[in-house]
Amino acid sequence: MNWRLIHFAMPTIDYVVAHELAHLREMNHSPRFWDVVRSVLPDYERSRGVLKDDVLPVFE
């Protein structure tokens, strides 16, 4: 987990947690992996998009 997750809304954080826990069943990003994520968060694509599109503040 990354401390910068605090900058995101709870649904996005929930997605990250579900994503990481899904790796306990599938140690890859295969279709079966995404099925596990989807079983917990049916609309995970939205939160996944937030992580790809939102910009985090840069700290030096």
PDB file of N, CA, C, O and CB in Angstrom:
ATOM      1  N   MET A   1       0.836  -1.177   0.000  1.00  0.00           N
ATOM      2  CA  MET A   1       0.000   0.000   0.000  1.00  0.00           C
ATOM      3  C   MET A   1       0.886   1.247   0.000  1.00  0.00           C
ATOM      4  O   MET A   1       2.003   1.243   0.518  1.00  0.00           O
ATOM      5  CB  MET A   1      -0.954  -0.006   1.215  1.00  0.00           C
ATOM      6  N   ASN A   2       0.362   2.285  -0.583  1.00  0.00           N
ATOM      7  CA  ASN A   2       1.095   3.532  -0.669  1.00  0.00           C
ATOM      8  C   ASN A   2       0.367   4.597   0.145  1.00  0.00           C
ATOM      9  O   ASN A   2      -0.857   4.704   0.066  1.00  0.00           O
ATOM     10  CB  ASN A   2       1.259   3.975  -2.143  1.00  0.00           C
ATOM     11  N   TRP A   3       1.087   5.369   0.910  1.00  0.00           N
ATOM     12  CA  TRP A   3       0.480   6.382   1.766  1.00  0.00           C
ATOM     13  C   TRP A   3      -0.272   7.441   0.957  1.00  0.00           C
ATOM     14  O   TRP A   3      -1.154   8.109   1.496  1.00  0.00           O
ATOM     15  CB  TRP A   3       1.547   7.045   2.620  1.00  0.00           C
ATOM     16  N   ARG A   4       0.054   7.602  -0.299  1.00  0.00           N
ATOM     17  CA  ARG A   4      -0.617   8.622  -1.112  1.00  0.00           C
ATOM     18  C   ARG A   4      -2.073   8.272  -1.422  1.00  0.00           C
ATOM     19  O   ARG A   4      -2.814   9.091  -1.967  1.00  0.00           O
ATOM     20  CB  ARG A   4       0.139   8.822  -2.410  1.00  0.00           C
ATOM     21  N   LEU A   5      -2.469   7.070  -1.076  1.00  0.00           N
ATOM     22  CA  LEU A   5      -3.878   6.708  -1.252  1.00  0.00           C
ATOM     23  C   LEU A   5      -4.811   7.607  -0.447  1.00  0.00           C
ATOM     24  O   LEU A   5      -5.994   7.714  -0.771  1.00  0.00           O
ATOM     25  CB  LEU A   5      -4.098   5.258  -0.852  1.00  0.00           C
ATOM     26  N   ILE A   6      -4.297   8.253   0.592  1.00  0.00           N
ATOM     27  CA  ILE A   6      -5.148   9.129   1.403  1.00  0.00           C
ATOM     28  C   ILE A   6      -5.722  10.273   0.579  1.00  0.00           C
ATOM     29  O   ILE A   6      -6.679  10.916   1.011  1.00  0.00           O
ATOM     30  CB  ILE A   6      -4.361   9.689   2.584  1.00  0.00           C
ATOM     31  N   HIS A   7      -5.169  10.538  -0.581  1.00  0.00           N
ATOM     32  CA  HIS A   7      -5.657  11.609  -1.441  1.00  0.00           C
ATOM     33  C   HIS A   7      -6.885  11.198  -2.257  1.00  0.00           C
ATOM     34  O   HIS A   7      -7.486  12.035  -2.931  1.00  0.00           O
ATOM     35  CB  HIS A   7      -4.556  12.056  -2.372  1.00  0.00           C
ATOM     36  N   PHE A   8      -7.252   9.950  -2.204  1.00  0.00           N
ATOM     37  CA  PHE A   8      -8.370   9.446  -2.998  1.00  0.00           C
ATOM     38  C   PHE A   8      -9.602   9.213  -2.135  1.00  0.00           C
ATOM     39  O   PHE A   8      -9.514   9.088  -0.913  1.00  0.00           O
ATOM     40  CB  PHE A   8      -7.977   8.155  -3.705  1.00  0.00           C
ATOM     41  N   ALA A   9     -10.735   9.157  -2.789  1.00  0.00           N
ATOM     42  CA  ALA A   9     -12.003   8.871  -2.109  1.00  0.00           C
ATOM     43  C   ALA A   9     -12.035   7.400  -1.678  1.00  0.00           C
ATOM     44  O   ALA A   9     -11.305   6.570  -2.219  1.00  0.00           O
ATOM     45  CB  ALA A   9     -13.217   9.196  -3.037  1.00  0.00           C
ATOM     46  N   MET A  10     -12.875   7.096  -0.713  1.00  0.00           N
ATOM     47  CA  MET A  10     -12.958   5.741  -0.173  1.00  0.00           C
ATOM     48  C   MET A  10     -13.245   4.670  -1.235  1.00  0.00           C
ATOM     49  O   MET A  10     -12.645   3.597  -1.163  1.00  0.00           O
ATOM     50  CB  MET A  10     -14.026   5.692   0.883  1.00  0.00           C
ATOM     51  N   PRO A  11     -14.119   4.901  -2.205  1.00  0.00           N
ATOM     52  CA  PRO A  11     -14.328   3.844  -3.221  1.00  0.00           C
ATOM     53  C   PRO A  11     -13.051   3.467  -3.970  1.00  0.00           C
ATOM     54  O   PRO A  11     -12.868   2.305  -4.333  1.00  0.00           O
ATOM     55  CB  PRO A  11     -15.375   4.296  -4.227  1.00  0.00           C
ATOM     56  N   THR A  12     -12.179   4.426  -4.199  1.00  0.00           N
ATOM     57  CA  THR A  12     -10.920   4.144  -4.878  1.00  0.00           C
ATOM     58  C   THR A  12      -9.988   3.361  -3.962  1.00  0.00           C
ATOM     59  O   THR A  12      -9.309   2.436  -4.407  1.00  0.00           O
ATOM     60  CB  THR A  12     -10.248   5.448  -5.339  1.00  0.00           C
ATOM     61  N   ILE A  13      -9.955   3.724  -2.705  1.00  0.00           N
ATOM     62  CA  ILE A  13      -9.146   2.983  -1.738  1.00  0.00           C
ATOM     63  C   ILE A  13      -9.677   1.561  -1.608  1.00  0.00           C
ATOM     64  O   ILE A  13      -8.899   0.609  -1.537  1.00  0.00           O
ATOM     65  CB  ILE A  13      -9.144   3.692  -0.360  1.00  0.00           C
ATOM     66  N   ASP A  14     -11.000   1.415  -1.575  1.00  0.00           N
ATOM     67  CA  ASP A  14     -11.599   0.075  -1.517  1.00  0.00           C
ATOM     68  C   ASP A  14     -11.161  -0.764  -2.710  1.00  0.00           C
ATOM     69  O   ASP A  14     -10.889  -1.956  -2.571  1.00  0.00           O
ATOM     70  CB  ASP A  14     -13.135   0.169  -1.474  1.00  0.00           C
ATOM     71  N   TYR A  15     -11.093  -0.142  -3.876  1.00  0.00           N
ATOM     72  CA  TYR A  15     -10.653  -0.866  -5.074  1.00  0.00           C
ATOM     73  C   TYR A  15      -9.215  -1.358  -4.901  1.00  0.00           C
ATOM     74  O   TYR A  15      -8.914  -2.508  -5.220  1.00  0.00           O
ATOM     75  CB  TYR A  15     -10.764   0.038  -6.328  1.00  0.00           C
ATOM     76  N   VAL A  16      -8.330  -0.505  -4.402  1.00  0.00           N
ATOM     77  CA  VAL A  16      -6.934  -0.896  -4.232  1.00  0.00           C
ATOM     78  C   VAL A  16      -6.826  -2.070  -3.260  1.00  0.00           C
ATOM     79  O   VAL A  16      -6.077  -3.016  -3.505  1.00  0.00           O
ATOM     80  CB  VAL A  16      -6.094   0.297  -3.729  1.00  0.00           C
ATOM     81  N   VAL A  17      -7.572  -2.009  -2.165  1.00  0.00           N
ATOM     82  CA  VAL A  17      -7.551  -3.102  -1.192  1.00  0.00           C
ATOM     83  C   VAL A  17      -8.074  -4.387  -1.831  1.00  0.00           C
ATOM     84  O   VAL A  17      -7.464  -5.447  -1.683  1.00  0.00           O
ATOM     85  CB  VAL A  17      -8.393  -2.740   0.054  1.00  0.00           C
ATOM     86  N   ALA A  18      -9.204  -4.298  -2.544  1.00  0.00           N
ATOM     87  CA  ALA A  18      -9.755  -5.484  -3.208  1.00  0.00           C
ATOM     88  C   ALA A  18      -8.771  -6.039  -4.233  1.00  0.00           C
ATOM     89  O   ALA A  18      -8.601  -7.253  -4.344  1.00  0.00           O
ATOM     90  CB  ALA A  18     -11.093  -5.149  -3.889  1.00  0.00           C
ATOM     91  N   HIS A  19      -8.130  -5.152  -4.975  1.00  0.00           N
ATOM     92  CA  HIS A  19      -7.136  -5.550  -5.978  1.00  0.00           C
ATOM     93  C   HIS A  19      -6.006  -6.343  -5.324  1.00  0.00           C
ATOM     94  O   HIS A  19      -5.638  -7.423  -5.786  1.00  0.00           O
ATOM     95  CB  HIS A  19      -6.568  -4.309  -6.705  1.00  0.00           C
ATOM     96  N   GLU A  20      -5.467  -5.790  -4.249  1.00  0.00           N
ATOM     97  CA  GLU A  20      -4.344  -6.461  -3.592  1.00  0.00           C
ATOM     98  C   GLU A  20      -4.777  -7.779  -2.964  1.00  0.00           C
ATOM     99  O   GLU A  20      -4.031  -8.757  -3.025  1.00  0.00           O
ATOM    100  CB  GLU A  20      -3.732  -5.552  -2.528  1.00  0.00           C
ATOM    101  N   LEU A  21      -5.949  -7.829  -2.367  1.00  0.00           N
ATOM    102  CA  LEU A  21      -6.431  -9.079  -1.774  1.00  0.00           C
ATOM    103  C   LEU A  21      -6.734 -10.123  -2.839  1.00  0.00           C
ATOM    104  O   LEU A  21      -6.578 -11.318  -2.591  1.00  0.00           O
ATOM    105  CB  LEU A  21      -7.677  -8.820  -0.935  1.00  0.00           C
ATOM    106  N   ALA A  22      -7.162  -9.690  -4.014  1.00  0.00           N
ATOM    107  CA  ALA A  22      -7.422 -10.635  -5.100  1.00  0.00           C
ATOM    108  C   ALA A  22      -6.150 -11.370  -5.506  1.00  0.00           C
ATOM    109  O   ALA A  22      -6.212 -12.487  -6.018  1.00  0.00           O
ATOM    110  CB  ALA A  22      -8.015  -9.908  -6.309  1.00  0.00           C
ATOM    111  N   HIS A  23      -4.995 -10.743  -5.276  1.00  0.00           N
ATOM    112  CA  HIS A  23      -3.725 -11.402  -5.586  1.00  0.00           C
ATOM    113  C   HIS A  23      -3.462 -12.599  -4.673  1.00  0.00           C
ATOM    114  O   HIS A  23      -2.588 -13.414  -4.968  1.00  0.00           O
ATOM    115  CB  HIS A  23      -2.578 -10.406  -5.472  1.00  0.00           C
ATOM    116  N   LEU A  24      -4.188 -12.714  -3.592  1.00  0.00           N
ATOM    117  CA  LEU A  24      -4.046 -13.908  -2.748  1.00  0.00           C
ATOM    118  C   LEU A  24      -4.619 -15.134  -3.448  1.00  0.00           C
ATOM    119  O   LEU A  24      -4.224 -16.262  -3.153  1.00  0.00           O
ATOM    120  CB  LEU A  24      -4.746 -13.699  -1.390  1.00  0.00           C
ATOM    121  N   ARG A  25      -5.548 -14.916  -4.374  1.00  0.00           N
ATOM    122  CA  ARG A  25      -6.125 -16.024  -5.149  1.00  0.00           C
ATOM    123  C   ARG A  25      -5.477 -16.180  -6.508  1.00  0.00           C
ATOM    124  O   ARG A  25      -5.236 -17.298  -6.962  1.00  0.00           O
ATOM    125  CB  ARG A  25      -7.611 -15.819  -5.326  1.00  0.00           C
ATOM    126  N   GLU A  26      -5.200 -15.082  -7.147  1.00  0.00           N
ATOM    127  CA  GLU A  26      -4.598 -15.089  -8.486  1.00  0.00           C
ATOM    128  C   GLU A  26      -3.390 -14.161  -8.467  1.00  0.00           C
ATOM    129  O   GLU A  26      -3.536 -12.953  -8.279  1.00  0.00           O
ATOM    130  CB  GLU A  26      -5.633 -14.646  -9.586  1.00  0.00           C
ATOM    131  N   MET A  27      -2.216 -14.711  -8.659  1.00  0.00           N
ATOM    132  CA  MET A  27      -0.988 -13.919  -8.583  1.00  0.00           C
ATOM    133  C   MET A  27      -0.619 -13.300  -9.931  1.00  0.00           C
ATOM    134  O   MET A  27       0.552 -13.270 -10.309  1.00  0.00           O
ATOM    135  CB  MET A  27       0.161 -14.786  -8.083  1.00  0.00           C
ATOM    136  N   ASN A  28      -1.608 -12.817 -10.637  1.00  0.00           N
ATOM    137  CA  ASN A  28      -1.392 -12.241 -11.956  1.00  0.00           C
ATOM    138  C   ASN A  28      -2.543 -11.282 -12.240  1.00  0.00           C
ATOM    139  O   ASN A  28      -3.327 -10.974 -11.343  1.00  0.00           O
ATOM    140  CB  ASN A  28      -1.288 -13.352 -13.058  1.00  0.00           C
ATOM    141  N   HIS A  29      -2.650 -10.817 -13.461  1.00  0.00           N
ATOM    142  CA  HIS A  29      -3.766  -9.959 -13.870  1.00  0.00           C
ATOM    143  C   HIS A  29      -4.546 -10.634 -15.001  1.00  0.00           C
ATOM    144  O   HIS A  29      -4.923  -9.996 -15.984  1.00  0.00           O
ATOM    145  CB  HIS A  29      -3.253  -8.558 -14.320  1.00  0.00           C
ATOM    146  N   SER A  30      -4.772 -11.906 -14.841  1.00  0.00           N
ATOM    147  CA  SER A  30      -5.513 -12.687 -15.825  1.00  0.00           C
ATOM    148  C   SER A  30      -7.007 -12.375 -15.729  1.00  0.00           C
ATOM    149  O   SER A  30      -7.440 -11.713 -14.786  1.00  0.00           O
ATOM    150  CB  SER A  30      -5.261 -14.196 -15.621  1.00  0.00           C
ATOM    151  N   PRO A  31      -7.792 -12.844 -16.691  1.00  0.00           N
ATOM    152  CA  PRO A  31      -9.247 -12.680 -16.583  1.00  0.00           C
ATOM    153  C   PRO A  31      -9.809 -13.252 -15.272  1.00  0.00           C
ATOM    154  O   PRO A  31     -10.757 -12.702 -14.712  1.00  0.00           O
ATOM    155  CB  PRO A  31      -9.929 -13.355 -17.768  1.00  0.00           C
ATOM    156  N   ARG A  32      -9.226 -14.345 -14.791  1.00  0.00           N
ATOM    157  CA  ARG A  32      -9.699 -14.902 -13.513  1.00  0.00           C
ATOM    158  C   ARG A  32      -9.432 -13.946 -12.356  1.00  0.00           C
ATOM    159  O   ARG A  32     -10.244 -13.839 -11.437  1.00  0.00           O
ATOM    160  CB  ARG A  32      -9.024 -16.252 -13.235  1.00  0.00           C
ATOM    161  N   PHE A  33      -8.304 -13.257 -12.400  1.00  0.00           N
ATOM    162  CA  PHE A  33      -7.998 -12.256 -11.388  1.00  0.00           C
ATOM    163  C   PHE A  33      -9.075 -11.181 -11.375  1.00  0.00           C
ATOM    164  O   PHE A  33      -9.607 -10.839 -10.318  1.00  0.00           O
ATOM    165  CB  PHE A  33      -6.615 -11.631 -11.640  1.00  0.00           C
ATOM    166  N   TRP A  34      -9.400 -10.643 -12.565  1.00  0.00           N
ATOM    167  CA  TRP A  34     -10.392  -9.564 -12.641  1.00  0.00           C
ATOM    168  C   TRP A  34     -11.774 -10.067 -12.245  1.00  0.00           C
ATOM    169  O   TRP A  34     -12.586  -9.285 -11.750  1.00  0.00           O
ATOM    170  CB  TRP A  34     -10.437  -8.971 -14.058  1.00  0.00           C
ATOM    171  N   ASP A  35     -12.058 -11.336 -12.446  1.00  0.00           N
ATOM    172  CA  ASP A  35     -13.318 -11.915 -11.963  1.00  0.00           C
ATOM    173  C   ASP A  35     -13.388 -11.876 -10.439  1.00  0.00           C
ATOM    174  O   ASP A  35     -14.446 -11.623  -9.865  1.00  0.00           O
ATOM    175  CB  ASP A  35     -13.473 -13.363 -12.462  1.00  0.00           C
ATOM    176  N   VAL A  36     -12.251 -12.131  -9.790  1.00  0.00           N
ATOM    177  CA  VAL A  36     -12.211 -12.062  -8.323  1.00  0.00           C
ATOM    178  C   VAL A  36     -12.461 -10.618  -7.872  1.00  0.00           C
ATOM    179  O   VAL A  36     -13.263 -10.381  -6.969  1.00  0.00           O
ATOM    180  CB  VAL A  36     -10.839 -12.580  -7.777  1.00  0.00           C
ATOM    181  N   VAL A  37     -11.786  -9.670  -8.488  1.00  0.00           N
ATOM    182  CA  VAL A  37     -11.999  -8.258  -8.135  1.00  0.00           C
ATOM    183  C   VAL A  37     -13.459  -7.887  -8.361  1.00  0.00           C
ATOM    184  O   VAL A  37     -14.082  -7.248  -7.513  1.00  0.00           O
ATOM    185  CB  VAL A  37     -11.069  -7.328  -8.968  1.00  0.00           C
ATOM    186  N   ARG A  38     -13.999  -8.287  -9.505  1.00  0.00           N
ATOM    187  CA  ARG A  38     -15.392  -7.971  -9.848  1.00  0.00           C
ATOM    188  C   ARG A  38     -16.375  -8.599  -8.859  1.00  0.00           C
ATOM    189  O   ARG A  38     -17.444  -8.039  -8.618  1.00  0.00           O
ATOM    190  CB  ARG A  38     -15.709  -8.450 -11.270  1.00  0.00           C
ATOM    191  N   SER A  39     -16.035  -9.736  -8.292  1.00  0.00           N
ATOM    192  CA  SER A  39     -16.934 -10.383  -7.332  1.00  0.00           C
ATOM    193  C   SER A  39     -17.075  -9.562  -6.058  1.00  0.00           C
ATOM    194  O   SER A  39     -18.077  -9.672  -5.351  1.00  0.00           O
ATOM    195  CB  SER A  39     -16.429 -11.782  -6.993  1.00  0.00           C
ATOM    196  N   VAL A  40     -16.081  -8.746  -5.769  1.00  0.00           N
ATOM    197  CA  VAL A  40     -16.126  -7.873  -4.586  1.00  0.00           C
ATOM    198  C   VAL A  40     -16.639  -6.487  -4.950  1.00  0.00           C
ATOM    199  O   VAL A  40     -17.447  -5.905  -4.227  1.00  0.00           O
ATOM    200  CB  VAL A  40     -14.734  -7.765  -3.942  1.00  0.00           C
ATOM    201  N   LEU A  41     -16.167  -5.966  -6.067  1.00  0.00           N
ATOM    202  CA  LEU A  41     -16.537  -4.623  -6.519  1.00  0.00           C
ATOM    203  C   LEU A  41     -17.005  -4.701  -7.977  1.00  0.00           C
ATOM    204  O   LEU A  41     -16.193  -4.574  -8.894  1.00  0.00           O
ATOM    205  CB  LEU A  41     -15.333  -3.627  -6.369  1.00  0.00           C
ATOM    206  N   PRO A  42     -18.298  -4.906  -8.191  1.00  0.00           N
ATOM    207  CA  PRO A  42     -18.800  -5.056  -9.566  1.00  0.00           C
ATOM    208  C   PRO A  42     -18.467  -3.877 -10.488  1.00  0.00           C
ATOM    209  O   PRO A  42     -18.338  -4.067 -11.698  1.00  0.00           O
ATOM    210  CB  PRO A  42     -20.291  -5.243  -9.532  1.00  0.00           C
ATOM    211  N   ASP A  43     -18.325  -2.662  -9.939  1.00  0.00           N
ATOM    212  CA  ASP A  43     -18.020  -1.493 -10.777  1.00  0.00           C
ATOM    213  C   ASP A  43     -16.576  -1.030 -10.596  1.00  0.00           C
ATOM    214  O   ASP A  43     -16.301   0.170 -10.606  1.00  0.00           O
ATOM    215  CB  ASP A  43     -18.978  -0.342 -10.449  1.00  0.00           C
ATOM    216  N   TYR A  44     -15.656  -1.981 -10.430  1.00  0.00           N
ATOM    217  CA  TYR A  44     -14.260  -1.650 -10.156  1.00  0.00           C
ATOM    218  C   TYR A  44     -13.623  -0.812 -11.253  1.00  0.00           C
ATOM    219  O   TYR A  44     -12.672  -0.076 -10.989  1.00  0.00           O
ATOM    220  CB  TYR A  44     -13.466  -2.910  -9.966  1.00  0.00           C
ATOM    221  N   GLU A  45     -14.128  -0.908 -12.481  1.00  0.00           N
ATOM    222  CA  GLU A  45     -13.519  -0.180 -13.593  1.00  0.00           C
ATOM    223  C   GLU A  45     -13.504   1.325 -13.348  1.00  0.00           C
ATOM    224  O   GLU A  45     -12.563   2.012 -13.745  1.00  0.00           O
ATOM    225  CB  GLU A  45     -14.259  -0.483 -14.885  1.00  0.00           C
ATOM    226  N   ARG A  46     -14.537   1.832 -12.700  1.00  0.00           N
ATOM    227  CA  ARG A  46     -14.615   3.271 -12.431  1.00  0.00           C
ATOM    228  C   ARG A  46     -13.460   3.701 -11.515  1.00  0.00           C
ATOM    229  O   ARG A  46     -12.760   4.674 -11.798  1.00  0.00           O
ATOM    230  CB  ARG A  46     -15.984   3.633 -11.784  1.00  0.00           C
ATOM    231  N   SER A  47     -13.275   2.968 -10.426  1.00  0.00           N
ATOM    232  CA  SER A  47     -12.199   3.319  -9.491  1.00  0.00           C
ATOM    233  C   SER A  47     -10.828   3.093 -10.103  1.00  0.00           C
ATOM    234  O   SER A  47      -9.888   3.839  -9.827  1.00  0.00           O
ATOM    235  CB  SER A  47     -12.328   2.510  -8.208  1.00  0.00           C
ATOM    236  N   ARG A  48     -10.716   2.084 -10.918  1.00  0.00           N
ATOM    237  CA  ARG A  48      -9.443   1.833 -11.603  1.00  0.00           C
ATOM    238  C   ARG A  48      -9.107   3.009 -12.519  1.00  0.00           C
ATOM    239  O   ARG A  48      -7.951   3.418 -12.623  1.00  0.00           O
ATOM    240  CB  ARG A  48      -9.504   0.509 -12.418  1.00  0.00           C
ATOM    241  N   GLY A  49     -10.124   3.539 -13.175  1.00  0.00           N
ATOM    242  CA  GLY A  49      -9.919   4.702 -14.042  1.00  0.00           C
ATOM    243  C   GLY A  49      -9.481   5.929 -13.268  1.00  0.00           C
ATOM    244  O   GLY A  49      -8.656   6.708 -13.745  1.00  0.00           O
ATOM    245  N   VAL A  50     -10.032   6.103 -12.072  1.00  0.00           N
ATOM    246  CA  VAL A  50      -9.638   7.238 -11.236  1.00  0.00           C
ATOM    247  C   VAL A  50      -8.149   7.180 -10.948  1.00  0.00           C
ATOM    248  O   VAL A  50      -7.462   8.199 -11.016  1.00  0.00           O
ATOM    249  CB  VAL A  50     -10.439   7.255  -9.917  1.00  0.00           C
ATOM    250  N   LEU A  51      -7.652   6.007 -10.629  1.00  0.00           N
ATOM    251  CA  LEU A  51      -6.219   5.872 -10.337  1.00  0.00           C
ATOM    252  C   LEU A  51      -5.361   6.194 -11.552  1.00  0.00           C
ATOM    253  O   LEU A  51      -4.255   6.718 -11.415  1.00  0.00           O
ATOM    254  CB  LEU A  51      -5.911   4.461  -9.850  1.00  0.00           C
ATOM    255  N   LYS A  52      -5.864   5.883 -12.726  1.00  0.00           N
ATOM    256  CA  LYS A  52      -5.092   6.140 -13.936  1.00  0.00           C
ATOM    257  C   LYS A  52      -5.164   7.604 -14.354  1.00  0.00           C
ATOM    258  O   LYS A  52      -4.208   8.135 -14.918  1.00  0.00           O
ATOM    259  CB  LYS A  52      -5.585   5.255 -15.067  1.00  0.00           C
ATOM    260  N   ASP A  53      -6.300   8.264 -14.079  1.00  0.00           N
ATOM    261  CA  ASP A  53      -6.542   9.602 -14.618  1.00  0.00           C
ATOM    262  C   ASP A  53      -6.239  10.746 -13.650  1.00  0.00           C
ATOM    263  O   ASP A  53      -5.813  11.817 -14.081  1.00  0.00           O
ATOM    264  CB  ASP A  53      -7.957   9.702 -15.049  1.00  0.00           C
ATOM    265  N   ASP A  54      -6.451  10.537 -12.351  1.00  0.00           N
ATOM    266  CA  ASP A  54      -6.233  11.627 -11.389  1.00  0.00           C
ATOM    267  C   ASP A  54      -4.745  11.851 -11.155  1.00  0.00           C
ATOM    268  O   ASP A  54      -3.936  10.926 -11.219  1.00  0.00           O
ATOM    269  CB  ASP A  54      -6.937  11.321 -10.053  1.00  0.00           C
ATOM    270  N   VAL A  55      -4.417  13.089 -10.885  1.00  0.00           N
ATOM    271  CA  VAL A  55      -3.031  13.456 -10.656  1.00  0.00           C
ATOM    272  C   VAL A  55      -2.822  13.624  -9.159  1.00  0.00           C
ATOM    273  O   VAL A  55      -3.592  14.308  -8.485  1.00  0.00           O
ATOM    274  CB  VAL A  55      -2.656  14.755 -11.426  1.00  0.00           C
ATOM    275  N   LEU A  56      -1.781  12.999  -8.654  1.00  0.00           N
ATOM    276  CA  LEU A  56      -1.418  13.142  -7.243  1.00  0.00           C
ATOM    277  C   LEU A  56      -0.469  14.302  -7.064  1.00  0.00           C
ATOM    278  O   LEU A  56       0.333  14.597  -7.950  1.00  0.00           O
ATOM    279  CB  LEU A  56      -0.788  11.854  -6.705  1.00  0.00           C
ATOM    280  N   PRO A  57      -0.553  14.972  -5.909  1.00  0.00           N
ATOM    281  CA  PRO A  57       0.433  16.035  -5.664  1.00  0.00           C
ATOM    282  C   PRO A  57       1.835  15.444  -5.546  1.00  0.00           C
ATOM    283  O   PRO A  57       2.024  14.332  -5.053  1.00  0.00           O
ATOM    284  CB  PRO A  57       0.078  16.826  -4.380  1.00  0.00           C
ATOM    285  N   VAL A  58       2.790  16.203  -6.001  1.00  0.00           N
ATOM    286  CA  VAL A  58       4.184  15.770  -5.945  1.00  0.00           C
ATOM    287  C   VAL A  58       4.820  16.374  -4.703  1.00  0.00           C
ATOM    288  O   VAL A  58       4.739  17.581  -4.479  1.00  0.00           O
ATOM    289  CB  VAL A  58       4.965  16.187  -7.235  1.00  0.00           C
ATOM    290  N   PHE A  59       5.450  15.533  -3.900  1.00  0.00           N
ATOM    291  CA  PHE A  59       6.155  15.981  -2.707  1.00  0.00           C
ATOM    292  C   PHE A  59       7.633  15.706  -2.886  1.00  0.00           C
ATOM    293  O   PHE A  59       8.028  14.598  -3.246  1.00  0.00           O
ATOM    294  CB  PHE A  59       5.612  15.283  -1.433  1.00  0.00           C
ATOM    295  N   GLU A  60       8.424  16.690  -2.640  1.00  0.00           N
ATOM    296  CA  GLU A  60       9.876  16.516  -2.778  1.00  0.00           C
ATOM    297  C   GLU A  60      10.546  16.551  -1.432  1.00  0.00           C
ATOM    298  O   GLU A  60      11.767  16.421  -1.346  1.00  0.00           O
ATOM    299  CB  GLU A  60      10.473  17.591  -3.682  1.00  0.00           C
TER     300      GLU A  60
END
